[in-house]
């Protein structure tokens, strides 16, 4: 989009370029969190338990390559949810968003 058109759009919306970038960043953070939540939910449904129970079970028995791969992916997804939750908590309350 060219600069003149951007200025017209921002002016029409009565919003600054900084505010637009803040809104886009917030929306992208919520999107990333949603992607990780969906992955966590998928594993919960697949194994009929939460990650903590799966982790305990995984550590107590020899695991197949599939279980190992799922454990790593699920753990990464859990950490991703936590990361984005923590980041979204840093958003000032006056932004109109809540984590």
N, C-alpha and C positions, 0 to 999 in steps of 0.2 A: 504494500500500500504506500502511495507516495505521501510525502510530508504534508502537503497542502490538504489532501483528503483527510489525513489523520487529524490535523488541527480542526477541520470542519466538524468531524465526528465528535471529537473530544469537547469542542465548544457546544455542539448541539446537546450533548449529554451532560453538560456542565460539570465536567470532571477533568482533572489534570492528568497528564501523562503518567506521573508518579502514582496517582490513585489507580489508574488502569493497570499498571504493572503490578501493584500490590494485589488487586483483585485477581488478576491472572495467576499470580504466584500462589495465592490462597486456594483458588480453584484447582490448580495442578497438585497441590499438596493433598487436598481432599481426594482427588482422583487416585493418586498413588496409594493412599491409605485404603481406599475402597478396593483397589486391585489386590492388595495384600490380605485384606479381610476376606475377600472372595476365595482366595487360595486357602486360607486357614479353614474357612467353612467347608471347602471341598474335602480337605483331609479329615476334618471332624466327621463328615458324613461317610467318607470311605472307610474309616476305621472305627466308627461308632464310639469315639472317645475324644477327650481333649488332648492337647499336646503333652501335658504333664503325665497323664496316664500312659500315653503311647511311649514317651521317653523312658519311663520306668520299666515298661515291658520290654522295650528295645534293648535296654542295658542289661537285662537279666537273662538273655538267651542269645544264641548265635543267630545272626541276621543274614538274610539273603541280600543280594545286590539291590533288588527292588526296595526292600525295607530300608536299607542304608540310604539309598537315593531319596526315598520319601522322607526319611528322618531329616536329612540335610535340607531338603526343599522346604519342609514344614517349619523347621527351626528358623530358616532364613525368613519365611513369611511372617512368623510370630515376631521376630526381631524387627521386621519392616513395619508391622502394625505399631509396635511400641515406639519406634523411631519417629514415625509420622505423627502419632498421638502426642509425643513430647514436643515436637516442633509446633504443632497446631496449638498447644497450650500457651505458647509464647506470643500468640497473636493478641494484641491489645483488645480488650473488651469493646472498645468504642468502634471497632471495625465492622460491627454488625454480624459477625460470625461467631459461632460457638463450636468448640471441638467436641 
